[in-house]
């Protein structure tokens, strides 16, 4: 296999592995609060929102050390270990206990930081400035197929049910645990690239020093990665992109946890309210896949850069927020187990709700494919620290959003996303104009997004 073919193979395996793991995890996130609401009249007393807040809070803190861990262990083995912890978190729902639920939330937060840092490292190692847009799109499209498969099962299995039984819960989460483990095993298929020697290293030195030298080199790389993360955090480009990244964290919380809970709480949807959570996830996935395909795989046909894609993303999201505001009851995110009978500014429509799911996914793919692309372009030599900062900002904002989702009415959650999204779009434009100028200075054709 040619070097380019080998790199493309690695990108595809990376995307498929993430697809399996997040088929399980995102489906778990979509139904967690609904399942927990049915459990809270037992000995279990937990909150799906609080769990996700813990996950993203720990994730954000763990990103400070995740580049060092990836430098020591390597991206492939880092992803394998992280995948095991994802499976353990999902398995907790088979026989839930409050202490195990929150302990697993802490562990998966740490694992997620390592997983996503290693993913960014692997993506960048197998790309260059001409293929980073294409590879980002391939990875994102494959990843988002996860929203289709898990949610399709939930939609079919829970159709017509207003209460989730113990048997239903166990069946779903046993299946999701197995799916997550399959994705973890697939990481072993990723083929390693040729090792790049650090400046000053040579073969004779390595032969003499052997394992001791290797250990010292790994530790030096770990320390260097940590220092680089701190340095990159305060660069102008990273500070500007952090506003855009913060917006993706808020949106991630909304479409992966809050919106599904809103749909499941609307009593006017009748006996379909629980199964519609799965259908909503499917439509989000269709939007994500479509966006990843158009704005990633077909990127070479565009000569206007990343900004038009991000502009489309924010416009699509603003339309979705407007329709959700009119369609969903204001108390839907915090409704009790019995649901809500309130009506917003129109009679709740299942069709409008599913359209909004699609628009949320499409807009999210616009932002994430372009953020992956511009980070891979700007920080090709420092991919692990750069992607760690990206996940740090995204996850801490997701944690904050999950926390306030316990208390804020729908209108305030939408308003926060509108304001942060507006400023995040402007800051992305600023960085992209700088990237375009850098390409022009090198005499390169500004033809890839």
N, C-alpha and C positions, 0 to 999 in steps of 0.2 A: 504494500500500500504506500502511495506517495505521501510525503510529509503533509501536504494540504489535505489529502484524503483522511489521513490519520487524525488531524485536528478537527475536521468536520465530524468524523465518527465520534470523537470525544465529546463534542458539543451536543450531538444527538443523544448519546448515552446520558450525559449530564441532565439534559431536559427530560428524558424518559424517567430517570431515577427520581427527580424532583416531582414529576407528575404522579408517580405512585405514592410517594411520601405525603404529598399535599392533597392527593385525593382523599387520603385518610384524615389528615390534620384539618384541612379547611372544611370538610364535611362535619368533622367533630366541632369546629368552631361555630358553624352555622346552626347546629342543633343543640349545642351545650346548654345554653340558657333555657331553652324549651324543655330539655330533658331534666335539668336541675329543678325547674319550677315544679315538675311532677314528682320530684324526689323530696322536696322540702317539707312534706307532711310526714316524713319518716325520721330516722335517726340522722340522716344526712342533712347538714346545714351549710351550704356553700353557695357561692354566686359565680356564674359564668363570667360576668363582667369583671368581678374582682380577680378571678383566676387569670383572665387575659391581661388585666392591668399588671399583675405580678409578673407574668411572662415577659411582657414588653419592657417593664421596668428593669428586671434582671438582665434582659437581653441588652438593653442600652448600656448598663454598667459593664457587662461582660465584654462589650466591644472594645473596651480599653485594653484588654489583654488578649483578645482573640487573634490579632495578627501575630503576636509572639507565639501563641500555641500552634497556629498553622505553620509558622516558620520552623518550629521544632519537629512537629509530627508529620507535616506534609499535608497538602490539600486533600488527597484521596482518603487517607486513613482518618483525617479529621471529619470528613463527611460521613464515613462509615460509623464512627463512634456517635456522632450527633444523631444519625438516623435511628440508632438503637434507643436513644432517650426519647425521640419522638414516639416510637412504638410503645414505650413504657407509659408515657402520658396518656395515650389513647386507651391502653389496656386498663387504666384505673377506672374507667367508666363501666367496665364489665361488672365489677362489684364495688361500687363507690364507697369511700370513707373520707370524711372531711379532711383528716390529717394527711392522708395519702394524696388527695386531690391537690392540696396547696403545696405539699412537698414536691410533687411532680411538676407543678407549675414553675417552681424555682429552678429545678433541674433542666427543664426544657428551655427555659430562658437562656441559661448558660450554653446549652447545646445549639440553640438557634443562632447565637452570635458566632460561634465557630463555623456552623454550617454555611451561613451566608458569606462570611469572610472567605472561606475556602472556595465557595462557588464563584465569587468575583475573581479570585486568583486564578482558578481553573479556566474561566471564560476568557480572561485576558491573555493567559499563557497560550491559548489556542486560537488567538485572533491577532490581527494587525490593524492598522488604521483603515485599510481597505475592506476588511471583513468584519470589523467589530459591529457595524450596524446590522449586517445580515445575521451574524451569529447571535446577537442580542435578540433579534426577532424570532429566530428558530427556538432558542431557549425559552423565551417568554411564551410563545405559542404552545410548545409542548407542555410547559409547566401548567398553563391554564386549562389544558384538557382535564386537569384534576377536578375542576369545578363541574365538569359535565358528568363524569362517571359516578362519583359518590352521591351527588345530589339527585341523579336520575334514579338511583336505587332508593334513596329516601323518599322521593316523590311517589314511586310505585308501591313501596312497602307501607307507607303511612297514609295512603289515599283513603279518605273517608274516616280517619281516626281523629277523635278530639282528645284522647288520653293515650299516653305512651306507656304501655305495660312493661313489666320487668323482662318478660320474654323478648319483646320487641327491642328493648334497649340492649340486652345481651347479644342478641343476634347481630345487630348493626355493629356494635363495637368489637366483637370478635372478628368479624369480616374486615373492619377497618384496620385493626392491629396487624392482621396477616398481610394486607395490602401494603402497609407501611414497611414491614420487614422485607417484602419483595423489592421495594425501591432501594432499601439500604444495601441489599446484596448486589444489586446492579452496579453500585459504585465501583466494585472490584473489576469491572470490565473496562474502565477508563485506562487508556494506555499512557504511560508516563512519557513526558517529553525529555529530551536530552538535558541533563543537568547543566546549568550555567555556572561556571566557576567564578568565585568571588575574586576581585582584583588582588593580585599578589599570590594567589594559590597556584601550585603546580603539582604535577603528578608525583614527582620524586618526594616532595614534602609530605604529601598525603600517604605515600607508601611507608615513610619513616615513622610518622606520628600515628598512623592507623586510626583506631577507634577513638583515641584520646583527642586527636585533632578534629575528627568529625563531630564529637560532642561539643568541643569548644566553638567550632564554626556554627553549629546550630544555636548555641547560646548567644553568640555574637549577633547572629541574624535575628534572634528573638528580641534582643535589646535594641538593635537598630530599627526593627519594625515598630517597637513601642515608641521610640523617639521620633520616628518618621510620622506616626499617627498624630502625635502632639503638634509637630511642626505643620503638617498639612491642615490641621484643624483651623489654623489662624490665617491661612492664605485667603486672599480676596475671593478667588473663584469658589473655594469650598464654603466660605461663609455665605456667599450669594446662593449657591446651590442648596445650602441647608434650609433655606426658606421653602424652596420647591419640594425638597425631601420631606420637610415637616408636613406639608400638605398631603403628600402621599401616605404618610402615617395616619393622619386623621381620616382620610378616605378609606384606608385599609380597615380601620376599626369599624367604620360605618357600614361598608358593604359586607364584611366578613362576620359581623356579629349583630350590630344594631338593627340593620334593615330587615334581616330575616326574623328577628324577634318581633319587630313591628308588624310584619305580615302575619305571623303566627298569633298575634294578640287581637287581631281585628275580628270580632265576632260576626260581623256582617258578611264575612267570606264563607260563613256556614261550616259545613263538615270538611271543607277543603282547606281550611286555614293552616293546618299542620303540614299537609303535603305540599302546599304552595311554597313553603320554605325551601324544599328541594327544587321545585320548579324555578324559583327565583335564582337559586345558585346556578342552575343550568343556563339561564339567560345571561347571568353575569359572565359565566365561562365562555359563552358564544361571543359576547362582546370583546372579552380579553383575547380570545383566539383570533378573531377577525382583525383586531388592532395589531396584534403581533405579526400576523401574516402580511397585512398591507404595509405597515410602517417599518417592518424589519426585513422580511424576505424580499420585498420589492423596493428596497431602499435605493438601489443603484439607479433607478429610473428618476429619482428626484434630484434636482440641482438647486434646490432652495433651502437645504439644510433642515435642522431640527425644529426651528421656531414655528413653522406652519402646523406641524403635528401637535406641538404643545398648545398652540392657539385653538386648534380643533378640540383638543382634550378639555380645555377649560370651558369652552362654549357648550360642549355636550354635557358636561357636569352641571353647569348652571341651569340648563334646560331640565335635567333630571331633578335637581333640587327644587326647582319651581313646581314641577308636577307632583313630587312627593309631598311638598308643603300643602298642596291643594287636596291630595288624595288620602293622606294618612292622618288619623286622629293624633292630636298633639301629645296625648299621654301614652301612646303606643309603646315607646321604648321602656317605660317603667310600669306597665300595666300589671295587675296581679294575675294569679294563675287562672282566674275566671275570664281573663281578657278584658276588652273594652268595648262598650257599645256606643261610644262617642263617634261623631261624624265631623270631618274637617269642613272644607268649603265645597265639597262635592260628595255624593254617595261613593264610598270606596269601590274602586273598580279593579278587578283582577287584571284586566288587560293593561290598564295604565301602570299598575304595580309591576308587571312583567316587563313593560317597555322601559320603565325606569331602571330595572335590574340590568337590562341590556346596555343602556346608556352609561350606567355606573361602570360596567366592565370595559366598555369601549374607551371611555375617557381615562380610566386608570391605566390601560395599556399604552395610551398615547404618552402619558407622563413617564411610566416606568421604562419603556423601551428606549426613550430618548435620554433618560438619566443614566441607564446602563451604558448606552452608547457614548455619551459625552464623558463619563467617568473613565471608561476604557481608553478613550482618545487622549484625554488630558493627563491621565496618570498611568500610562502603560508600563512605566518602570516601577511604580509604587502601587500596584493594584490592590494588594491585601490591605494596607493601611487605608487607602481611599475608600474601598468598599466597606471596611469596618466603620469608618466615620459615617458613611451613607446609612448603614443599618443602625448606628448609634442614634442618629437624629430621628430617623423614621420610627424606630421602636420606642424611643422615649415619648414621642408625640402620640404614638398609638396607646402607650400606657396611660398617659394623661387623659386621652379621649375615652378609653374604657372606664377609667375612674369616674369621670363626670357623667358618663352614660347611665350610671346608677341613679342620677339625680336630675339631670337636665331634661326639660321637655324637648320635643322634636324640633320646634322652631329655633331654639337657641343652638342646638347642634348643627343645624343647617346654616345658620348665620355665621358661626365660627368657620365652617369650611369655605363659605363664600369669601370671607375676608382674607383668610390665609391663602386660598387659591389664587385670588387676584394678585396679591403681592408676590407669590411664588412664581407666577407666570412672568411677571416683569423681571425678577431677578434671573430667571433662566434665560430670558432673551439677552440680558446683559452679558452673561457668560458665553452664550453661543456666538454673539457678535465678536467677542474676543477670540474664540476658537476659529472663526472664519478668517479673521485677520491673521492669525498664526499660520493657517494653511496658505493663505495668499503670500505671506512672507517667505514661505518655503517653496513657492512656485507650484503648489499642488492644486489639483482641480477640486473645487468645492462641490463634489457631486454625490457624497454619501451622507446619509443621516445616521 
